């Protein structure tokens, strides 16, 4: 992890900005006096000793008696172990409290998400919950982030279909790509992501990599059907250009809809039907 990321990561785990900066400073050089930590971490002298004592209290630092008193960073692996244990304990306590509350709020059919990280979290959630099939359309940058969950889905025997205009990495399931250079595409197309799970749950989102990215998560089957049909159309056009047979893929993606359409088209007279004359 790069040095600036240590501060951000600790902040996400509930450490204050000064606590995060102080721990980073101790990682770089320990033991150190409070004055030395304050200078390196840009923490006011009036606050630095309180910050260090809080780090000691949570197990992230160790105090060394002497004149002056000095401080050392606890080994990162020990800190990670402590944080994981505490997080698991807090999560278990929350789970028990919710169970005792015995309340199940009604889930909305659709809700919005904002921010690149949240969009990808929802994509991972949909993939993790898939039981039968997944339809995905996106860019390599985003799809690569989803690979761990896609591999787990494949192990669960979930049928995975992925489409992209850009060149894709090795993925489980069926992959359809024009193999175009991602940077060239970015000159005129924006990053977008579609994930459809089990023909029922859908994520459609912007994935430009910023906090302004937004998307919609839906559990409306009609939206899932429209999104799947759009990806199916993209795959069909690619297959025509590459002369690939995708009938088996369409059958799995679209299910009974493909068979029913084939039947209707087969029953239709080649010359069409003659309209009845008005009476």
MIMIKE-927352 format. One line per field, with one value per residue (C-alpha): residue in three letters; residue number from 1; y, x, z. Coordinates in nm, 2 decimals. Each point is the difference from the previous one (the first is absolute). Layout:
<pts>
rest <- [ALA,...] $
nr <- [NUM,...] $
v <- [Y,...] $
u <- [X,...] $
w <- [Z,...] $
</pts>
This chain:
<pts>
rest <- [UNK,UNK,UNK,UNK,UNK,UNK,UNK,UNK,UNK,UNK,UNK,UNK,UNK,UNK,UNK,UNK,UNK,UNK,UNK,UNK,UNK,UNK,UNK,UNK,UNK,UNK,UNK,UNK,UNK,UNK,UNK,UNK,UNK,UNK,UNK,UNK,UNK,UNK,UNK,UNK,UNK,UNK,UNK,UNK,UNK,UNK,UNK,UNK,UNK,UNK,UNK,UNK,UNK,UNK,UNK,UNK,UNK,UNK,UNK,UNK,UNK,UNK,UNK,UNK,UNK,UNK,UNK,UNK,UNK,UNK,UNK,UNK,UNK,UNK,UNK,UNK,UNK,UNK,UNK,UNK,UNK,UNK,UNK,UNK,UNK,UNK,UNK,UNK,UNK,UNK,UNK,UNK,UNK,UNK,UNK,UNK,UNK,UNK,UNK,UNK,UNK,UNK,UNK,UNK,UNK,UNK,UNK,UNK,UNK,UNK,UNK,UNK,UNK,UNK,UNK,UNK,UNK,UNK,UNK,UNK,UNK,UNK,UNK,UNK,UNK,UNK,UNK,UNK,UNK,UNK,UNK,UNK,UNK,UNK,UNK,UNK,UNK,UNK,UNK,UNK,UNK,UNK,UNK,UNK,UNK,UNK,UNK,UNK,UNK,UNK,UNK,UNK,UNK,UNK,UNK,UNK,UNK,UNK,UNK,UNK,UNK,UNK,UNK,UNK,UNK,UNK,UNK,UNK,UNK,UNK,UNK,UNK,UNK,UNK,UNK,UNK,UNK,UNK,UNK,UNK,UNK,UNK,UNK,UNK,UNK,UNK,UNK,UNK,UNK,UNK,UNK,UNK,UNK,UNK,UNK,UNK,UNK,UNK,UNK,UNK,UNK,UNK,UNK,UNK,UNK,UNK,UNK,UNK,UNK,UNK,UNK,UNK,UNK,UNK,UNK,UNK,UNK,UNK,UNK,UNK,UNK,UNK,UNK,UNK,UNK,UNK,UNK,UNK,UNK,UNK,UNK,UNK,UNK,UNK,UNK,UNK,UNK,UNK,UNK,UNK,UNK,UNK,UNK,UNK,UNK,UNK,UNK,UNK,UNK,UNK,UNK,UNK,UNK,UNK,UNK,UNK,UNK,UNK,UNK,UNK,UNK,UNK,UNK,UNK,UNK,UNK,UNK,UNK,UNK,UNK,UNK,UNK,UNK,UNK,UNK,UNK,UNK,UNK,UNK] $
nr <- [1,2,3,4,5,6,7,8,9,10,11,12,13,14,15,16,17,18,19,20,21,22,23,24,25,26,27,28,29,30,31,32,33,34,35,36,37,38,39,40,41,42,43,44,45,46,47,48,49,50,51,52,53,54,55,56,57,58,59,60,61,62,63,64,65,66,67,68,69,70,71,72,73,74,75,76,77,78,79,80,81,82,83,84,85,86,87,88,89,90,91,92,93,94,95,96,97,98,99,100,101,102,103,104,105,106,107,108,109,110,111,112,113,114,115,116,117,118,119,120,121,122,123,124,125,126,127,128,129,130,131,132,133,134,135,136,137,138,139,140,141,142,143,144,145,146,147,148,149,150,151,152,153,154,155,156,157,158,159,160,161,162,163,164,165,166,167,168,169,170,171,172,173,174,175,176,177,178,179,180,181,182,183,184,185,186,187,188,189,190,191,192,193,194,195,196,197,198,199,200,201,202,203,204,205,206,207,208,209,210,211,212,213,214,215,216,217,218,219,220,221,222,223,224,225,226,227,228,229,230,231,232,233,234,235,236,237,238,239,240,241,242,243,244,245,246,247,248,249,250,251,252,253,254,255,256,257,258,259,260,261,262,263,264,265,266,267,268,269,270,271,272,273,274,275,276,277,278,279] $
v <- [0.00,0.34,0.23,0.25,-0.30,-0.10,0.32,-0.04,-0.37,0.06,0.29,-0.24,-0.23,0.27,0.16,0.38,0.18,0.08,-0.36,-0.13,0.25,-0.08,-0.38,0.05,0.22,-0.27,-0.27,0.21,0.06,-0.15,0.05,0.37,0.28,0.18,0.30,-0.20,-0.16,0.34,0.15,-0.30,-0.04,0.38,-0.04,0.30,-0.05,0.06,-0.29,-0.26,-0.17,-0.05,-0.15,-0.24,-0.11,-0.08,-0.22,-0.17,-0.06,-0.17,-0.21,0.18,0.14,-0.07,0.24,-0.03,0.14,0.25,0.37,0.10,-0.27,-0.16,-0.19,-0.28,-0.14,-0.33,-0.25,0.05,-0.37,0.02,0.31,-0.17,-0.30,0.22,0.20,-0.31,-0.15,0.31,0.05,-0.36,0.05,0.32,-0.16,-0.29,0.23,0.19,-0.32,-0.11,0.35,-0.01,-0.35,0.11,0.30,-0.24,0.25,-0.05,0.33,-0.02,0.01,0.24,-0.13,0.24,0.23,0.22,-0.03,0.28,-0.02,-0.24,-0.22,-0.04,-0.09,-0.28,-0.12,-0.04,-0.18,-0.24,-0.05,-0.09,-0.24,-0.16,-0.06,-0.15,-0.35,-0.08,0.25,0.33,0.24,0.27,0.29,0.23,0.11,-0.20,0.24,-0.07,-0.37,-0.08,0.13,-0.25,-0.31,-0.14,-0.01,-0.12,-0.30,-0.08,0.01,-0.23,-0.25,0.01,-0.10,0.34,0.06,0.32,0.21,0.31,0.25,0.29,0.20,0.01,-0.28,-0.20,-0.20,-0.38,-0.05,-0.29,-0.08,0.13,0.32,0.21,0.29,0.20,0.01,0.38,0.21,0.14,0.33,0.05,-0.07,0.25,0.28,-0.01,-0.24,0.02,-0.29,-0.17,-0.33,-0.23,-0.30,-0.22,-0.29,-0.28,0.21,0.18,0.24,0.27,0.26,0.27,0.26,0.25,-0.11,0.29,-0.06,0.30,0.09,0.14,-0.34,-0.11,-0.30,-0.17,-0.34,-0.16,-0.32,0.06,-0.29,0.22,0.21,-0.31,-0.12,0.32,0.01,-0.36,0.05,0.30,-0.21,-0.29,0.24,0.12,-0.37,-0.08,0.28,-0.10,-0.36,0.10,0.19,-0.27,-0.28,-0.17,-0.23,0.14,-0.19,-0.19,0.32,0.17,-0.30,0.03,0.38,0.05,-0.33,-0.08,0.33,-0.13,-0.32,0.17,0.26,-0.27,-0.18,0.31,0.08,-0.36,0.01,0.32,-0.05,0.11,0.24,0.15,-0.01,0.17,0.26,-0.07,0.23,0.25,-0.06] $
u <- [0.00,0.14,0.07,-0.29,-0.24,0.08,-0.16,-0.31,-0.03,0.02,-0.25,-0.25,0.04,-0.09,0.33,0.01,0.22,0.26,0.00,0.05,0.29,0.16,-0.01,0.15,0.28,0.08,0.00,0.27,0.21,-0.03,0.05,-0.07,-0.09,-0.33,0.18,0.16,-0.33,-0.17,0.25,0.00,-0.38,-0.08,-0.20,0.00,0.22,-0.30,-0.19,0.27,0.03,-0.38,0.01,0.29,-0.17,-0.32,0.21,0.16,-0.35,-0.13,0.32,0.14,0.30,0.22,0.12,0.37,0.06,0.28,0.08,-0.12,-0.27,0.03,-0.25,0.03,-0.24,-0.16,0.09,-0.25,-0.10,-0.09,-0.21,-0.18,-0.07,-0.14,-0.22,-0.14,-0.09,-0.17,-0.18,-0.13,-0.11,-0.18,-0.17,-0.11,-0.14,-0.19,-0.14,-0.12,-0.16,-0.18,-0.13,-0.13,-0.17,-0.19,-0.07,0.03,-0.03,-0.16,0.27,-0.06,-0.03,0.27,0.25,0.29,0.36,0.26,0.38,0.23,0.08,-0.37,-0.09,0.26,-0.11,-0.36,0.13,0.19,-0.31,-0.22,0.27,0.04,-0.38,-0.04,-0.13,-0.06,0.15,0.18,0.00,0.27,0.09,0.29,0.36,0.31,0.09,-0.33,-0.04,0.35,-0.11,-0.29,0.21,0.02,-0.38,-0.04,0.23,-0.20,-0.32,0.15,0.09,-0.37,-0.08,-0.15,-0.01,0.20,-0.01,0.22,0.00,0.23,0.12,0.35,0.25,-0.09,0.22,-0.05,-0.34,-0.22,-0.30,-0.08,0.20,-0.09,0.23,0.11,0.34,0.04,0.25,-0.16,0.18,-0.12,-0.36,0.02,0.05,-0.36,-0.19,-0.05,0.04,-0.33,-0.08,-0.30,-0.04,-0.31,-0.03,-0.25,-0.20,-0.15,0.25,0.18,0.27,0.04,0.26,0.26,0.35,0.23,0.20,-0.12,-0.22,-0.26,-0.06,-0.36,-0.22,-0.33,-0.05,-0.33,-0.18,-0.27,0.00,-0.10,0.31,0.21,-0.16,0.07,0.36,0.06,-0.15,0.23,0.31,-0.14,-0.04,0.36,0.12,-0.22,0.15,0.35,-0.07,-0.12,0.32,0.22,-0.22,-0.04,-0.29,-0.16,-0.33,0.09,0.10,-0.32,-0.20,0.17,-0.02,-0.36,-0.14,-0.36,-0.02,0.22,-0.19,-0.34,0.12,0.14,-0.33,-0.20,0.23,-0.02,-0.38,-0.02,-0.08,0.29,-0.22,-0.17,-0.37,-0.26,-0.21,-0.37,-0.21,-0.21,-0.36] $
w <- [0.00,-0.09,0.29,-0.06,-0.01,0.36,0.13,-0.22,0.09,0.37,-0.03,-0.17,0.31,0.24,0.09,0.01,-0.25,0.26,0.14,-0.36,-0.06,0.33,-0.06,-0.35,0.15,0.26,-0.28,-0.18,0.31,0.35,0.28,0.00,0.25,-0.02,-0.13,-0.28,-0.10,0.00,-0.23,-0.25,0.01,0.00,0.33,0.24,0.31,0.22,-0.15,-0.09,0.34,0.03,-0.35,0.09,0.32,-0.20,-0.23,0.30,0.15,-0.32,-0.04,-0.30,0.18,0.31,0.26,0.11,0.35,0.03,-0.01,-0.24,-0.06,-0.34,-0.22,-0.25,-0.25,0.07,-0.28,-0.29,0.00,0.37,-0.06,-0.29,0.22,0.27,-0.24,-0.16,0.33,0.12,-0.33,0.01,0.36,-0.08,-0.30,0.21,0.26,-0.27,-0.15,0.35,0.07,-0.34,0.07,0.34,-0.17,-0.22,-0.27,-0.38,-0.19,-0.34,-0.27,-0.29,-0.36,-0.11,0.17,-0.11,0.09,-0.02,-0.03,-0.18,0.30,0.08,-0.35,-0.01,0.35,-0.13,-0.31,0.22,0.21,-0.29,-0.13,0.34,0.02,-0.35,-0.01,-0.36,-0.25,-0.03,-0.29,0.01,-0.23,0.09,-0.04,0.09,0.28,0.19,-0.10,0.13,0.34,-0.02,-0.09,0.35,0.04,-0.36,0.07,0.32,-0.21,-0.26,0.27,0.11,-0.36,-0.08,-0.38,-0.07,-0.32,-0.03,-0.29,-0.07,-0.30,0.16,0.04,0.31,0.24,0.04,0.16,0.10,-0.22,-0.35,-0.10,-0.30,-0.09,-0.30,0.15,-0.05,0.19,0.31,-0.02,-0.36,0.10,0.29,-0.25,-0.10,0.24,0.38,0.24,0.07,0.18,-0.02,0.23,-0.02,0.25,-0.06,-0.24,0.30,0.16,-0.19,0.04,-0.26,0.08,-0.11,0.09,-0.08,0.32,0.20,0.30,-0.25,-0.16,0.05,-0.08,0.07,0.16,-0.09,0.09,-0.27,-0.25,-0.29,0.05,0.01,-0.32,-0.18,0.12,-0.10,-0.34,-0.06,0.08,-0.21,-0.30,0.04,0.01,-0.31,-0.20,0.10,-0.09,-0.35,-0.06,0.14,-0.15,0.33,0.10,0.31,0.01,0.31,0.17,-0.09,0.13,0.34,0.01,-0.11,0.11,-0.11,-0.19,-0.28,-0.05,0.00,-0.26,-0.22,0.01,-0.09,-0.29,-0.12,0.00,-0.20,-0.37,-0.22,-0.20,0.30,0.07,-0.22,0.19,0.01,-0.22,0.19,0.00] $
</pts>
